[in-house]
């Protein structure tokens, strides 16, 4: 069964005067981690100026799901190689004890923007910077870089 079949939605409109919406699956995350108990869901829009490095290495207290609305971003999680996520594509990260190394603008001459929904543990900030000492201690967990 394809993703589209597994997540198909049947819509019937009581107002027959207009067309039904088009629904497209952009991404799914099988086995995604649950949100922390009592989590606050927060959706933010991040706009990156041309050539912006984005946030410094950090982690989130819960999972985060995002969608690039304009441009392209460099996306790197601990243990995974850097990948470029382009407008119209989605990304996710599990949160918790996983370092998010990069979320910078891949483009040197255009803005890029993404929307992300995070599930933050109560009393925790949405973004927790990682110290240089911890980055060094976990150096072996970062995927090789070109």
N, C-alpha and C positions, 0 to 999 in steps of 0.2 A: 504494500500500500504506500503510495506516495505521501509526502507531507501535505500536499493540497487535499488529497482525499481524506487523510486522517483529521484534518482541521477544517473540513468544508463546513460552510455555514449556509443554511437555507433561509433566505429572507423573503418574507411575503409582506407586501406593502398594503396597508389599509387605504392608502391614498394612491389610487391607480393613475394619477395624472402625471407622474414623473417617473424617470428611470430609477432603478435600484442602484445603490452604490456598488462600486467595484471593490472587491476585497482581495488583496494579494498578500500572501505570506512572504515576509521579508526575511525572517530568520526564526528558528526555534532553538531551544537549548534543552536537549534531553538530559534528564538527571541533574538539572540545575540545583544548586544548594538552596535550602529554605532561607527566608529572611530571618534575621535575629528576632527573638521574641520581643514583642512590643515595639517593633521597628517603626520608624517614620519613613514613609515613602516621599522622596523629594525628586522633582524633575527640574533640571536646569538646562539652559541653553548656553553653550560655550562658543564664543566667537574668537578665533585665533587670527591675529594679524599675519600678513605675509612673513614667512620664515620664523614664526614664533616657536620656541622650543616646547611650549605648553607648561604644564605643572611639573615641579621637580618630582623625583621618585617618591612614591607615596603608596598608601594602601587605603582601603575602605573597610568599614566595619561589617558590611553586608554586601550582597551581590549588586551589580550595576549592569544595566542594559541600555545600549545606546544606538543611535542612528545618525549617520553623517548626512546633513541636509545640503551642504555646499562644500565644494573643494575635495580635499583628501587629507587624511591624518596618518601620522606614523603611530602605530599602536604596538606596544611591547609589554607583555606580562612576564613575570618570572618563569623561567623554564621554556619559554617560547621565543622563536625568532621574531624580529621586528617584521611587521606586515603593514602594508598600506591599505587603509579602509577608505573607499571612495564614496562620493555622494550616491545615495540610494542603497548603501550597504549598511549592515548592522554589526555590532560587536557586543561582547559581554565579558564580564569578569566575575569570578566567584566571591571576591572580597575576602575578609579574614586575613590569614597569614600569607598573603600573596602580594608581592611587590609589583606595582604598576610603574614601570620604568619610563615609558614614553606615551605621550598623547599630543605631540606637537604637530604643527602645520607642515605637511609634506611639500607645500607649494611655496616658492620663494617670492612669487609676484602676485599672489591672490589671497584673499581671506578664505579660511575654511571655517565651518561651523558644524557642531553636532549637538544633539539633544540627548541627555542621559537621565535615566531614572535610577536612583540609588535607594537602597533599603538600609537605612542607618540605624545602628543599635542606639537605644535611648541614652542620652547624655554624651554621645560620641560626636565629634565633628564629622562632616561629610568626607573630608580628606585629611589623612594623618601622614605628615611628612616622615620620611625615613632618614635617619641620621647617616652621615658619612661612615661612621664606625660600623653600623649595621650593614650598610652596603658592602663594605670591605669583608665583613665576616661571612656574608652570604654570596660572595663573588662566584663561587663554584655552582650556584643555582641559576645563574644567568646564562641564557643560550649564547653560543659563540656569535660574535659579531663580525661582519665582513670588513 
